Amino acid sequence: MMTAAQQNTMNTELWQSIGAIADNTALMRRLTRYAKRLAKENEDPTLMSKEEFFARVDASREEYEKGEYISFSDPNEMNAWLNSL
């Protein structure tokens, strides 16, 4: 983890570098494409939209209504199943 001082130094260096190429359209395009790729790497894969969430809830309800689910008689049985995954 970075300290606040390290973060400030890095931010300053970044903005100075951007300033150095700001008047060069081709370099700014390249930087923008690269920054977008980096941002995608940082996305949280566990996040989902509201629509995706409710679609998963609906699918789970349908599976439950069809009897397609797993039940456990006690926590030990559940833990054994989880450990087997």
NORHU-V608606 format. One record per pair of residues at least 24 apart in sequence whose ideal C-beta (glycine too) atoms are under 10 Angstrom apart, sorted by the first residue. I is the first residue (numbers start at 0). J is the second residue. D is the distance in whole Angstrom. If there is no record, write none. Layout:
I:J:D ; I:J:D
This chain:
none
